[in-house]
Amino acid sequence: MPLNPSVVIVGAGPSGSSTAFHLLEHGVQDVLVLDKASFPRDKLCGGGLTRKAQQELDRMGVYDDKVATEAYHVPKPYIVMPSGNALYARPREDKLTQMLVLNRRILDEILMRRARQRGAEIREGVEVTELVREDGRCAGVRTRDGEIFSADVVVVAAGARSARLRPDGARSVELVALEGRYSGEPIEHGTACLVFEEAFTPQYGWVFPESEKIVNVGVAVMGRGKAKELRARLKVMVSKYLPRHLGEACVSCRTTGFPIHASYKIDHLVDGNVLYVGEAGSLADPLTLEGISQALVSGRHAAGSIAAYLRTGEASCLGAYQETVRRELRHFAYMRWVAAILKRRSGARLLEAVLRRTPKWLVDEKRFASP
Ligand SMILES: Cc1cc2nc3c(=O)[nH]c(=O)nc-3n(C[C@H](O)[C@H](O)[C@H](O)COP(=O)(O)OP(=O)(O)OC[C@H]3O[C@@H](n4cnc5c(N)ncnc54)[C@H](O)[C@@H]3O)c2cc1C
């Protein structure tokens, strides 16, 4: 274990493991990752891996023989529009699948082990309680046991529950989600659905199969204190959309909730020598809740900026990290527009008309009637 690691990373989820892995790829040797959990650990999440996430996993060398082998393949995910029409994505013919679904207990352990195998020191069961400030900069982190780890750079990769480690002024949309796992006999194969019911928009509900017989169903709403609304929406998802995927489904796991920090505004990712990656930087998408690809991408860019900083001593290298993430996530500007337009009935109709003419989509005439 390096006594004075160059970089301390708080959290070994996708963003922390990605940062650690890419730092080692850049030749930074002294990388210490601290996570309060012991792996494998659960993380409430749909586990949907977009093509972007799959590309990042491929870069980390865990796609072919790990993730793609363990995950459920979804070549034809579909969206239910507020009109009730279902639009299916057209299957692609390259190595990546339109969507994979992998339980986070499995995915995060694969990523954590990859970073460790590459040379990162990862300590499990160690909770960071605060960033230690000295002379206007961050000197390291303090753990719940009072131990202090000093570092040249600290990366906060602690996810949605990292409020006390976040910089002043960082704002994001807080969503809460509720999900449950259901088991039964499969009806549809190779599909998953994202439901933009008129009553749900701009949030949505999902039915993501983790295997032929186990399906994860969830819903999200904006703001806190919405337990009743979440339960009502989950009921709609289970009675109306789950039967298309599973026959005679029964709950295989209790339903639980979790917050999500999301924003289309990419800021407050750098605070002196502290960098924020993944959901600690509010990089989840407020509309789709996708956060894994952004966690992996931001970890990769943070690593590049830190490596340049450690090589040159130029503080501007750390500052450049935020701009690089902005460039890579420039589709957020388009998604913000989609989220705004979906809120209006006329906007949703317009969006559906546009999607129907896009070669990426196959239109299914089966309609889901309003309840
Ligand atoms: C219900 C739900 C459904 C979702 N569905 C999807 C989906 O289908 N696809 C998708 O792409 N995204 C989805 N997301 C978003 C996705 O889960 C997150 O954006 C993603 O996990 C962010 O990764 P991360 O590494 O930043 O944080 P996390 O995955 O939350 O990892 C943070 C890590 O930090 C550790 N930690 C926290 N605090 C401390 C501390 N003080 N000290 C030490 N360690 C600490 C935790 O133990 C954890 O291991 C969903 C989220 C929710 C809530």
The ligand as an SDF file (V2000), in Angstrom:
LIG
                    3D

 53 58  0  0  0  0  0  0  0  0999 V2000
  -33.3170    3.0410   -9.4560 C   0  0  0  0  0  0  0  0  0  0  0  0
  -32.1790    3.4480  -10.3590 C   0  0  0  0  0  0  0  0  0  0  0  0
  -32.1220    2.9330  -11.6550 C   0  0  0  0  0  0  0  0  0  0  0  0
  -31.0460    3.2600  -12.4800 C   0  0  0  0  0  0  0  0  0  0  0  0
  -30.9690    2.6710  -13.7020 N   0  0  0  0  0  0  0  0  0  0  0  0
  -29.8990    2.9080  -14.4850 C   0  0  0  0  0  0  0  0  0  0  0  0
  -29.7390    2.2050  -15.7090 C   0  0  0  0  0  0  0  0  0  0  0  0
  -30.5390    1.3270  -16.0700 O   0  0  0  0  0  0  0  0  0  0  0  0
  -28.6580    2.4890  -16.4920 N   0  0  0  0  0  0  0  0  0  0  0  0
  -27.7480    3.4350  -16.1190 C   0  0  0  0  0  0  0  0  0  0  0  0
  -26.8020    3.6930  -16.8950 O   0  0  0  0  0  0  0  0  0  0  0  0
  -27.8570    4.0960  -14.9400 N   0  0  0  0  0  0  0  0  0  0  0  0
  -28.8940    3.8450  -14.0970 C   0  0  0  0  0  0  0  0  0  0  0  0
  -28.9910    4.4760  -12.8880 N   0  0  0  0  0  0  0  0  0  0  0  0
  -27.9330    5.4370  -12.4900 C   0  0  0  0  0  0  0  0  0  0  0  0
  -26.6630    4.7030  -12.0150 C   0  0  0  0  0  0  0  0  0  0  0  0
  -27.0190    3.7360  -11.0570 O   0  0  0  0  0  0  0  0  0  0  0  0
  -25.6780    5.6900  -11.3840 C   0  0  0  0  0  0  0  0  0  0  0  0
  -25.6280    6.8790  -12.1250 O   0  0  0  0  0  0  0  0  0  0  0  0
  -24.2720    5.0730  -11.2980 C   0  0  0  0  0  0  0  0  0  0  0  0
  -24.2690    4.0240  -10.3750 O   0  0  0  0  0  0  0  0  0  0  0  0
  -23.2450    6.1180  -10.8610 C   0  0  0  0  0  0  0  0  0  0  0  0
  -22.0140    5.4600  -10.6490 O   0  0  0  0  0  0  0  0  0  0  0  0
  -20.9890    6.0690   -9.5890 P   0  0  0  0  0  0  0  0  0  0  0  0
  -19.7580    5.2390   -9.6400 O   0  0  0  0  0  0  0  0  0  0  0  0
  -20.8740    7.5190   -9.7690 O   0  0  0  0  0  0  0  0  0  0  0  0
  -21.6940    5.8760   -8.1550 O   0  0  0  0  0  0  0  0  0  0  0  0
  -22.1690    4.5450   -7.4080 P   0  0  0  0  0  0  0  0  0  0  0  0
  -22.4310    3.4800   -8.3660 O   0  0  0  0  0  0  0  0  0  0  0  0
  -23.2760    4.9710   -6.5050 O   0  0  0  0  0  0  0  0  0  0  0  0
  -20.9180    4.1190   -6.5430 O   0  0  0  0  0  0  0  0  0  0  0  0
  -20.5270    4.8950   -5.4240 C   0  0  0  0  0  0  0  0  0  0  0  0
  -19.6260    4.0440   -4.5250 C   0  0  0  0  0  0  0  0  0  0  0  0
  -19.1010    4.8970   -3.4950 O   0  0  0  0  0  0  0  0  0  0  0  0
  -19.1830    4.2420   -2.2460 C   0  0  0  0  0  0  0  0  0  0  0  0
  -19.2930    5.3070   -1.2360 N   0  0  0  0  0  0  0  0  0  0  0  0
  -20.3190    6.1690   -1.0540 C   0  0  0  0  0  0  0  0  0  0  0  0
  -20.0420    7.0340   -0.0550 N   0  0  0  0  0  0  0  0  0  0  0  0
  -18.8080    6.6910    0.3960 C   0  0  0  0  0  0  0  0  0  0  0  0
  -17.9690    7.2190    1.4330 C   0  0  0  0  0  0  0  0  0  0  0  0
  -18.3460    8.2660    2.1740 N   0  0  0  0  0  0  0  0  0  0  0  0
  -16.7760    6.6220    1.6560 N   0  0  0  0  0  0  0  0  0  0  0  0
  -16.3770    5.5560    0.8950 C   0  0  0  0  0  0  0  0  0  0  0  0
  -17.1450    5.0210   -0.0810 N   0  0  0  0  0  0  0  0  0  0  0  0
  -18.3250    5.5910   -0.3370 C   0  0  0  0  0  0  0  0  0  0  0  0
  -20.4340    3.3690   -2.3440 C   0  0  0  0  0  0  0  0  0  0  0  0
  -20.3550    2.2700   -1.4480 O   0  0  0  0  0  0  0  0  0  0  0  0
  -20.3730    2.9320   -3.8130 C   0  0  0  0  0  0  0  0  0  0  0  0
  -19.6700    1.7130   -3.9800 O   0  0  0  0  0  0  0  0  0  0  0  0
  -30.0470    4.1670  -12.0200 C   0  0  0  0  0  0  0  0  0  0  0  0
  -30.1180    4.6900  -10.7250 C   0  0  0  0  0  0  0  0  0  0  0  0
  -31.1680    4.3330   -9.8910 C   0  0  0  0  0  0  0  0  0  0  0  0
  -31.2090    4.8710   -8.4820 C   0  0  0  0  0  0  0  0  0  0  0  0
  1  2  1  0
  2  3  1  0
  2 52  2  0
  3  4  2  0
  4  5  1  0
  4 50  1  0
  5  6  2  0
  6  7  1  0
  6 13  1  0
  7  8  2  0
  7  9  1  0
  9 10  1  0
 10 11  2  0
 10 12  1  0
 12 13  2  0
 13 14  1  0
 14 15  1  0
 14 50  1  0
 15 16  1  0
 16 17  1  0
 16 18  1  0
 18 19  1  0
 18 20  1  0
 20 21  1  0
 20 22  1  0
 22 23  1  0
 23 24  1  0
 24 25  2  0
 24 26  1  0
 24 27  1  0
 27 28  1  0
 28 29  2  0
 28 30  1  0
 28 31  1  0
 31 32  1  0
 32 33  1  0
 33 34  1  0
 33 48  1  0
 34 35  1  0
 35 36  1  0
 35 46  1  0
 36 37  1  0
 36 45  1  0
 37 38  2  0
 38 39  1  0
 39 40  1  0
 39 45  2  0
 40 41  1  0
 40 42  2  0
 42 43  1  0
 43 44  2  0
 44 45  1  0
 46 47  1  0
 46 48  1  0
 48 49  1  0
 50 51  2  0
 51 52  1  0
 52 53  1  0
M  END
$$$$
